Amino acid sequence: MRQTILSLLTATLCAAPALEPARADVPEAISKDILPGYAGFTRATGALAQAAEADCTPEALKAPWNATFDAWLEVAHLRFGPVEEKGRALAIAFWPDPKAIGARQLEGMLTKADPDLLDPAGMAQISVAARGLFGLERLIYEPTFTEGAYACDLRRALSADLAEMAQSVEAGWTGGYADLLLNAGAEGNTQFLTVAEARQALFTQLISGLEFNADQRLGRPLGSFDKPRPERAEALNSGRSLQNVTLSLLALRDYARALAQGMGDIPNTEAAFARAIASAEALNDPVFAGVSEPGSRLKVEILQQNIRLAHDAALAEIGAVLGVTAGFNAADGD
């Protein structure tokens, strides 16, 4: 079995010589990218919850829901720390959902119309597949889930639940987790024993985020040439599948810049990100419906390849400036 990128990163960093105390990379990534990103997500979810309280109809919530999804994509690649506690990352955005668990759970909730599920304690008990951005997407965009007073109550409850999770994640970062990264190797810091571990944790988010775009956000709808699967595109009902890829790439580029700040130039990574972003912005296929037609499919495949080239460039170039040995194979995986 081939090793995952995470395993390779861990093994390489553990084998590398001890690095000097954190320079610009860790503080810059936290202060200029991570903390502002989570603050923005908290603001957006708060605005969504307020909007739902004022008017919980689907039309009224489309704009604040989309703004919330935009804000999530600024930090969606960060899958460590407070967002992983209590399953928050999955509860915020449970996708992919190949077995349609979220749809079945929501259908059952609408049928039972249990008022006990609408308070915070009740929300915490329901499946993560029915919560968060994708639970709300169904309740806002899918006609079979939008009608009735209980659907309206659910939109309010899920919006408040999302806001509470965003606040908890941000509080976790500002209340201690950021300090653990900034003081890696300090006495009593059992989370990050060395600066290398802090760098590895941050760098892995960049690499994994690029992989997710190529393998999941594009790979799932692409399927195979003989069997394309456009119905598997992310956020299909809201029509923002391509938008999610584009915003994620922009966020990952900014994260890469912050991570490399003060450590060295990354011209190859910059050029690779520019190509990937340009190909995403030039693609006129909002939900990747064109994967079923050869000419349009080729454009999506080119975008996927450009993302993988950005992945390779970042792996080698940013890995080098952070003290990670280059030479990882982008095709390695489970």
C-alpha positions as a Markdown table, in Angstrom:
| # | Residue | x | y | z |
|---|---|---|---|---|
| 1 | Met | 0.0 | 0.0 | 0.0 |
| 2 | Arg | 1.3 | 3.4 | -0.9 |
| 3 | Gln | 1.9 | 5.9 | 1.8 |
| 4 | Thr | -0.3 | 9.0 | 2.1 |
| 5 | Ile | 1.2 | 12.5 | 1.8 |
| 6 | Leu | 0.5 | 13.0 | 5.5 |
| 7 | Ser | 2.6 | 9.9 | 6.4 |
| 8 | Leu | 5.4 | 11.0 | 4.1 |
| 9 | Leu | 5.4 | 14.5 | 5.5 |
| 10 | Thr | 5.5 | 13.2 | 9.1 |
| 11 | Ala | 8.3 | 10.7 | 8.3 |
| 12 | Thr | 10.4 | 13.3 | 6.5 |
| 13 | Leu | 10.1 | 16.0 | 9.1 |
| 14 | Cys | 10.8 | 13.6 | 11.9 |
| 15 | Ala | 14.0 | 12.5 | 10.1 |
| 16 | Ala | 15.1 | 16.1 | 9.4 |
| 17 | Pro | 17.5 | 17.9 | 11.7 |
| 18 | Ala | 16.0 | 20.2 | 14.4 |
| 19 | Leu | 15.0 | 23.6 | 13.1 |
| 20 | Glu | 15.6 | 26.9 | 14.7 |
| 21 | Pro | 12.7 | 28.7 | 16.6 |
| 22 | Ala | 9.8 | 29.8 | 14.5 |
| 23 | Arg | 10.6 | 32.7 | 12.1 |
| 24 | Ala | 8.0 | 34.3 | 9.9 |
| 25 | Asp | 6.3 | 31.2 | 8.7 |
| 26 | Val | 4.2 | 30.1 | 11.6 |
| 27 | Pro | 3.3 | 33.5 | 13.1 |
| 28 | Glu | 2.6 | 34.9 | 9.6 |
| 29 | Ala | 0.2 | 32.1 | 8.7 |
| 30 | Ile | -1.6 | 32.4 | 12.0 |
| 31 | Ser | -1.9 | 36.2 | 12.2 |
| 32 | Lys | -2.4 | 37.0 | 8.5 |
| 33 | Asp | -4.4 | 34.1 | 7.3 |
| 34 | Ile | -5.8 | 31.6 | 9.9 |
| 35 | Leu | -7.2 | 34.0 | 12.5 |
| 36 | Pro | -8.7 | 36.5 | 10.1 |
| 37 | Gly | -10.2 | 33.6 | 8.2 |
| 38 | Tyr | -12.0 | 32.1 | 11.2 |
| 39 | Ala | -13.1 | 35.6 | 12.3 |
| 40 | Gly | -14.7 | 36.1 | 8.9 |
| 41 | Phe | -16.4 | 32.8 | 9.2 |
| 42 | Thr | -17.8 | 33.7 | 12.6 |
| 43 | Arg | -19.1 | 37.0 | 11.2 |
| 44 | Ala | -20.7 | 35.4 | 8.2 |
| 45 | Thr | -22.5 | 32.6 | 10.3 |
| 46 | Gly | -23.6 | 35.3 | 12.7 |
| 47 | Ala | -25.2 | 37.3 | 9.9 |
| 48 | Leu | -26.8 | 34.1 | 8.6 |
| 49 | Ala | -28.3 | 33.3 | 12.0 |
| 50 | Gln | -29.7 | 36.8 | 12.3 |
| 51 | Ala | -31.2 | 36.7 | 8.9 |
| 52 | Ala | -32.9 | 33.4 | 9.6 |
| 53 | Glu | -34.4 | 34.8 | 12.8 |
| 54 | Ala | -35.8 | 37.7 | 10.8 |
| 55 | Asp | -37.0 | 35.8 | 7.8 |
| 56 | Cys | -36.4 | 32.0 | 7.5 |
| 57 | Thr | -37.8 | 31.6 | 4.0 |
| 58 | Pro | -35.5 | 30.1 | 1.4 |
| 59 | Glu | -35.2 | 33.2 | -0.8 |
| 60 | Ala | -34.3 | 35.4 | 2.2 |
| 61 | Leu | -31.5 | 33.0 | 3.2 |
| 62 | Lys | -29.8 | 32.4 | -0.2 |
| 63 | Ala | -27.5 | 35.5 | 0.0 |
| 64 | Pro | -26.4 | 35.0 | 3.6 |
| 65 | Trp | -25.9 | 31.3 | 3.1 |
| 66 | Asn | -23.8 | 31.8 | 0.0 |
| 67 | Ala | -21.8 | 34.5 | 1.9 |
| 68 | Thr | -21.2 | 31.9 | 4.7 |
| 69 | Phe | -20.1 | 29.3 | 2.3 |
| 70 | Asp | -17.7 | 31.8 | 0.7 |
| 71 | Ala | -16.3 | 32.5 | 4.2 |
| 72 | Trp | -15.9 | 28.8 | 5.0 |
| 73 | Leu | -13.8 | 28.3 | 1.9 |
| 74 | Glu | -11.2 | 30.7 | 3.4 |
| 75 | Val | -10.5 | 28.1 | 6.1 |
| 76 | Ala | -12.0 | 24.9 | 4.8 |
| 77 | His | -8.6 | 23.4 | 4.1 |
| 78 | Leu | -7.6 | 23.7 | 7.8 |
| 79 | Arg | -8.5 | 20.3 | 9.2 |
| 80 | Phe | -6.7 | 20.4 | 12.5 |
| 81 | Gly | -7.1 | 22.0 | 15.9 |
| 82 | Pro | -10.4 | 23.2 | 17.3 |
| 83 | Val | -12.4 | 22.6 | 14.0 |
| 84 | Glu | -11.7 | 18.8 | 14.4 |
| 85 | Glu | -12.9 | 18.7 | 18.0 |
| 86 | Lys | -16.4 | 17.3 | 18.5 |
| 87 | Gly | -16.6 | 16.6 | 14.8 |
| 88 | Arg | -17.1 | 20.2 | 14.0 |
| 89 | Ala | -15.5 | 20.1 | 10.5 |
| 90 | Leu | -17.9 | 17.3 | 9.4 |
| 91 | Ala | -20.9 | 19.1 | 11.0 |
| 92 | Ile | -20.0 | 22.3 | 9.2 |
| 93 | Ala | -19.5 | 20.7 | 5.8 |
| 94 | Phe | -20.4 | 17.0 | 5.4 |
| 95 | Trp | -19.3 | 16.3 | 1.8 |
| 96 | Pro | -18.8 | 14.1 | 0.0 |
| 97 | Asp | -21.9 | 12.2 | 1.1 |
| 98 | Pro | -22.1 | 9.3 | -1.4 |
| 99 | Lys | -24.8 | 7.5 | 0.4 |
| 100 | Ala | -27.1 | 10.6 | 0.8 |
| 101 | Ile | -27.2 | 10.2 | 4.5 |
| 102 | Gly | -27.9 | 13.9 | 5.0 |
| 103 | Ala | -30.9 | 13.9 | 2.7 |
| 104 | Arg | -32.4 | 10.8 | 4.5 |
| 105 | Gln | -31.8 | 12.3 | 7.9 |
| 106 | Leu | -33.4 | 15.6 | 7.0 |
| 107 | Glu | -36.3 | 13.8 | 5.4 |
| 108 | Gly | -36.9 | 11.9 | 8.6 |
| 109 | Met | -36.6 | 15.1 | 10.7 |
| 110 | Leu | -39.2 | 16.9 | 8.5 |
| 111 | Thr | -41.5 | 13.9 | 8.8 |
| 112 | Lys | -41.4 | 13.7 | 12.6 |
| 113 | Ala | -41.2 | 17.5 | 13.2 |
| 114 | Asp | -39.7 | 16.9 | 16.6 |
| 115 | Pro | -39.5 | 20.3 | 18.4 |
| 116 | Asp | -36.9 | 18.9 | 20.8 |
| 117 | Leu | -34.4 | 18.8 | 17.9 |
| 118 | Leu | -34.6 | 22.6 | 17.4 |
| 119 | Asp | -32.7 | 23.7 | 20.5 |
| 120 | Pro | -28.9 | 23.6 | 20.8 |
| 121 | Ala | -28.9 | 20.3 | 22.7 |
| 122 | Gly | -31.1 | 18.7 | 20.1 |
| 123 | Met | -28.9 | 20.0 | 17.3 |
| 124 | Ala | -25.9 | 18.4 | 18.9 |
| 125 | Gln | -27.6 | 15.0 | 18.8 |
| 126 | Ile | -28.5 | 14.9 | 15.1 |
| 127 | Ser | -26.3 | 13.4 | 12.4 |
| 128 | Val | -23.4 | 15.6 | 11.2 |
| 129 | Ala | -24.6 | 14.8 | 7.7 |
| 130 | Ala | -27.8 | 16.8 | 8.3 |
| 131 | Arg | -26.2 | 19.8 | 9.8 |
| 132 | Gly | -24.1 | 22.7 | 8.6 |
| 133 | Leu | -23.8 | 24.2 | 5.1 |
| 134 | Phe | -25.1 | 21.1 | 3.2 |
| 135 | Gly | -28.1 | 20.6 | 5.5 |
| 136 | Leu | -29.0 | 24.2 | 4.9 |
| 137 | Glu | -28.4 | 23.9 | 1.2 |
| 138 | Arg | -31.1 | 21.2 | 1.0 |
| 139 | Leu | -33.5 | 23.3 | 3.1 |
| 140 | Ile | -32.9 | 26.3 | 0.9 |
| 141 | Tyr | -32.5 | 24.9 | -2.6 |
| 142 | Glu | -34.2 | 21.5 | -2.8 |
| 143 | Pro | -38.0 | 21.9 | -3.3 |
| 144 | Thr | -38.8 | 18.7 | -1.4 |
| 145 | Phe | -37.1 | 20.1 | 1.7 |
| 146 | Thr | -38.3 | 23.7 | 1.6 |
| 147 | Glu | -42.0 | 23.7 | 2.4 |
| 148 | Gly | -43.7 | 23.9 | 5.8 |
| 149 | Ala | -43.3 | 25.6 | 9.2 |
| 150 | Tyr | -40.9 | 22.9 | 10.5 |
| 151 | Ala | -38.6 | 23.4 | 7.6 |
| 152 | Cys | -38.5 | 27.1 | 8.4 |
| 153 | Asp | -37.8 | 26.2 | 12.1 |
| 154 | Leu | -35.0 | 23.9 | 11.0 |
| 155 | Arg | -33.4 | 26.6 | 8.9 |
| 156 | Arg | -33.3 | 28.8 | 12.0 |
| 157 | Ala | -31.9 | 26.1 | 14.2 |
| 158 | Leu | -29.3 | 24.9 | 11.7 |
| 159 | Ser | -28.2 | 28.5 | 11.1 |
| 160 | Ala | -27.8 | 29.1 | 14.9 |
| 161 | Asp | -26.0 | 25.8 | 15.2 |
| 162 | Leu | -23.6 | 26.8 | 12.5 |
| 163 | Ala | -22.9 | 30.1 | 14.1 |
| 164 | Glu | -22.2 | 28.5 | 17.5 |
| 165 | Met | -19.7 | 26.1 | 15.9 |
| 166 | Ala | -17.9 | 28.9 | 14.1 |
| 167 | Gln | -17.7 | 30.9 | 17.4 |
| 168 | Ser | -16.3 | 27.8 | 19.2 |
| 169 | Val | -13.7 | 27.2 | 16.5 |
| 170 | Glu | -12.5 | 30.8 | 16.6 |
| 171 | Ala | -12.5 | 30.8 | 20.4 |
| 172 | Gly | -10.4 | 27.7 | 20.4 |
| 173 | Trp | -7.8 | 29.3 | 18.2 |
| 174 | Thr | -7.6 | 32.6 | 20.0 |
| 175 | Gly | -8.0 | 30.9 | 23.4 |
| 176 | Gly | -4.9 | 28.8 | 23.3 |
| 177 | Tyr | -4.4 | 26.7 | 20.1 |
| 178 | Ala | -2.6 | 29.5 | 18.2 |
| 179 | Asp | -0.3 | 29.9 | 21.2 |
| 180 | Leu | 0.6 | 26.2 | 21.1 |
| 181 | Leu | 1.7 | 26.6 | 17.5 |
| 182 | Leu | 3.6 | 29.8 | 18.2 |
| 183 | Asn | 5.3 | 28.3 | 21.2 |
| 184 | Ala | 6.1 | 24.9 | 19.7 |
| 185 | Gly | 8.9 | 23.2 | 21.6 |
| 186 | Ala | 8.3 | 25.2 | 24.8 |
| 187 | Glu | 8.3 | 23.5 | 28.1 |
| 188 | Gly | 4.9 | 22.0 | 28.8 |
| 189 | Asn | 3.8 | 22.1 | 25.2 |
| 190 | Thr | 2.8 | 18.5 | 24.6 |
| 191 | Gln | 0.9 | 19.3 | 21.4 |
| 192 | Phe | 3.8 | 20.5 | 19.3 |
| 193 | Leu | 7.1 | 19.3 | 20.7 |
| 194 | Thr | 9.2 | 21.0 | 18.1 |
| 195 | Val | 9.0 | 23.9 | 15.6 |
| 196 | Ala | 9.2 | 21.2 | 12.9 |
| 197 | Glu | 6.0 | 19.7 | 14.1 |
| 198 | Ala | 4.2 | 23.1 | 13.9 |
| 199 | Arg | 5.4 | 23.6 | 10.4 |
| 200 | Gln | 4.5 | 20.1 | 9.4 |
| 201 | Ala | 0.9 | 20.7 | 10.7 |
| 202 | Leu | 0.5 | 23.9 | 8.8 |
| 203 | Phe | 2.2 | 22.7 | 5.6 |
| 204 | Thr | 0.0 | 19.5 | 5.5 |
| 205 | Gln | -3.1 | 21.7 | 5.4 |
| 206 | Leu | -1.9 | 23.3 | 2.2 |
| 207 | Ile | -1.0 | 20.0 | 0.5 |
| 208 | Ser | -4.2 | 18.3 | 1.6 |
| 209 | Gly | -6.3 | 21.2 | 0.5 |
| 210 | Leu | -4.9 | 21.1 | -3.0 |
| 211 | Glu | -5.5 | 17.3 | -3.1 |
| 212 | Phe | -9.1 | 17.7 | -2.0 |
| 213 | Asn | -9.8 | 20.1 | -4.9 |
| 214 | Ala | -8.2 | 17.8 | -7.5 |
| 215 | Asp | -9.4 | 14.5 | -6.2 |
| 216 | Gln | -12.8 | 15.3 | -4.7 |
| 217 | Arg | -14.2 | 18.6 | -6.0 |
| 218 | Leu | -13.1 | 17.7 | -9.5 |
| 219 | Gly | -12.4 | 14.0 | -9.4 |
| 220 | Arg | -15.9 | 13.0 | -8.2 |
| 221 | Pro | -17.8 | 14.7 | -11.0 |
| 222 | Leu | -15.2 | 13.8 | -13.6 |
| 223 | Gly | -15.6 | 10.1 | -12.7 |
| 224 | Ser | -14.1 | 8.2 | -15.7 |
| 225 | Phe | -14.2 | 9.0 | -19.4 |
| 226 | Asp | -16.7 | 6.2 | -20.0 |
| 227 | Lys | -18.7 | 7.0 | -16.9 |
| 228 | Pro | -18.7 | 10.7 | -16.0 |
| 229 | Arg | -20.6 | 11.6 | -12.8 |
| 230 | Pro | -21.7 | 15.3 | -13.0 |
| 231 | Glu | -24.4 | 14.6 | -10.4 |
| 232 | Arg | -21.6 | 14.1 | -7.8 |
| 233 | Ala | -20.4 | 17.7 | -8.0 |
| 234 | Glu | -20.2 | 19.6 | -4.7 |
| 235 | Ala | -23.0 | 22.1 | -3.9 |
| 236 | Leu | -24.8 | 21.0 | -7.0 |
| 237 | Asn | -28.2 | 22.3 | -6.0 |
| 238 | Ser | -26.9 | 25.8 | -5.3 |
| 239 | Gly | -24.9 | 25.9 | -8.5 |
| 240 | Arg | -21.6 | 26.8 | -6.9 |
| 241 | Ser | -19.4 | 23.7 | -7.6 |
| 242 | Leu | -16.9 | 25.7 | -9.7 |
| 243 | Gln | -17.1 | 28.7 | -7.4 |
| 244 | Asn | -16.0 | 26.5 | -4.5 |
| 245 | Val | -12.9 | 25.3 | -6.4 |
| 246 | Thr | -12.0 | 28.9 | -7.5 |
| 247 | Leu | -12.4 | 30.3 | -4.0 |
| 248 | Ser | -10.5 | 27.5 | -2.4 |
| 249 | Leu | -7.6 | 28.0 | -4.8 |
| 250 | Leu | -7.5 | 31.7 | -4.0 |
| 251 | Ala | -7.6 | 30.9 | -0.3 |
| 252 | Leu | -4.8 | 28.3 | -0.6 |
| 253 | Arg | -2.7 | 30.6 | -2.6 |
| 254 | Asp | -2.9 | 33.3 | 0.1 |
| 255 | Tyr | -2.2 | 30.6 | 2.7 |
| 256 | Ala | 0.9 | 29.5 | 0.8 |
| 257 | Arg | 2.1 | 33.0 | 0.6 |
| 258 | Ala | 1.6 | 33.5 | 4.4 |
| 259 | Leu | 3.3 | 30.2 | 5.1 |
| 260 | Ala | 6.4 | 31.1 | 3.0 |
| 261 | Gln | 6.6 | 34.7 | 4.2 |
| 262 | Gly | 10.1 | 35.6 | 5.2 |
| 263 | Met | 11.3 | 32.1 | 4.5 |
| 264 | Gly | 12.2 | 32.4 | 0.8 |
| 265 | Asp | 10.8 | 33.0 | -2.7 |
| 266 | Ile | 8.3 | 30.6 | -4.2 |
| 267 | Pro | 8.2 | 31.6 | -7.9 |
| 268 | Asn | 7.2 | 28.1 | -9.1 |
| 269 | Thr | 4.4 | 27.9 | -6.7 |
| 270 | Glu | 3.2 | 31.4 | -7.5 |
| 271 | Ala | 3.2 | 30.6 | -11.2 |
| 272 | Ala | 1.4 | 27.3 | -10.7 |
| 273 | Phe | -1.3 | 28.8 | -8.6 |
| 274 | Ala | -1.7 | 31.6 | -11.2 |
| 275 | Arg | -2.3 | 29.0 | -13.9 |
| 276 | Ala | -4.8 | 27.0 | -11.8 |
| 277 | Ile | -6.7 | 30.0 | -10.8 |
| 278 | Ala | -6.8 | 31.4 | -14.4 |
| 279 | Ser | -8.1 | 28.1 | -15.7 |
| 280 | Ala | -10.8 | 28.0 | -13.0 |
| 281 | Glu | -11.9 | 31.6 | -13.8 |
| 282 | Ala | -12.0 | 30.9 | -17.5 |
| 283 | Leu | -14.1 | 27.8 | -17.1 |
| 284 | Asn | -17.8 | 28.5 | -18.0 |
| 285 | Asp | -19.2 | 25.4 | -16.3 |
| 286 | Pro | -20.7 | 26.2 | -12.9 |
| 287 | Val | -21.7 | 22.7 | -11.9 |
| 288 | Phe | -19.3 | 20.7 | -14.2 |
| 289 | Ala | -22.2 | 19.5 | -16.3 |
| 290 | Gly | -19.7 | 19.5 | -19.2 |
| 291 | Val | -17.8 | 16.5 | -18.0 |
| 292 | Ser | -20.1 | 14.4 | -20.1 |
| 293 | Glu | -19.0 | 16.1 | -23.3 |
| 294 | Pro | -15.4 | 15.5 | -24.5 |
| 295 | Gly | -14.5 | 19.1 | -25.4 |
| 296 | Ser | -15.9 | 20.5 | -22.1 |
| 297 | Arg | -14.5 | 17.6 | -20.1 |
| 298 | Leu | -11.0 | 18.4 | -21.4 |
| 299 | Lys | -11.2 | 21.9 | -19.8 |
| 300 | Val | -12.1 | 20.4 | -16.4 |
| 301 | Glu | -9.3 | 17.9 | -16.8 |
| 302 | Ile | -6.9 | 20.7 | -17.6 |
| 303 | Leu | -8.0 | 22.5 | -14.4 |
| 304 | Gln | -7.5 | 19.4 | -12.4 |
| 305 | Gln | -4.0 | 18.9 | -13.9 |
| 306 | Asn | -3.1 | 22.6 | -13.1 |
| 307 | Ile | -4.2 | 22.1 | -9.5 |
| 308 | Arg | -2.0 | 19.0 | -9.3 |
| 309 | Leu | 0.9 | 21.0 | -10.7 |
| 310 | Ala | 0.4 | 23.6 | -8.0 |
| 311 | His | 0.4 | 20.8 | -5.5 |
| 312 | Asp | 3.7 | 19.5 | -6.8 |
| 313 | Ala | 5.3 | 23.0 | -6.9 |
| 314 | Ala | 4.2 | 23.7 | -3.3 |
| 315 | Leu | 5.3 | 20.3 | -2.1 |
| 316 | Ala | 8.8 | 20.8 | -3.5 |
| 317 | Glu | 9.3 | 24.6 | -3.2 |
| 318 | Ile | 7.5 | 25.5 | 0.1 |
| 319 | Gly | 8.6 | 22.2 | 1.5 |
| 320 | Ala | 12.2 | 23.3 | 0.8 |
| 321 | Val | 11.9 | 26.7 | 2.4 |
| 322 | Leu | 10.3 | 25.1 | 5.5 |
| 323 | Gly | 13.0 | 22.5 | 5.8 |
| 324 | Val | 11.0 | 19.6 | 4.3 |
| 325 | Thr | 12.9 | 17.4 | 1.9 |
| 326 | Ala | 11.5 | 17.6 | -1.7 |
| 327 | Gly | 10.8 | 14.5 | -3.8 |
| 328 | Phe | 7.3 | 13.4 | -2.7 |
| 329 | Asn | 5.2 | 11.8 | -5.4 |
| 330 | Ala | 1.9 | 13.6 | -5.9 |
| 331 | Ala | 0.4 | 10.3 | -7.1 |
| 332 | Asp | 1.0 | 8.6 | -3.8 |
| 333 | Gly | -2.1 | 7.9 | -1.8 |
| 334 | Asp | -4.1 | 5.2 | -0.1 |
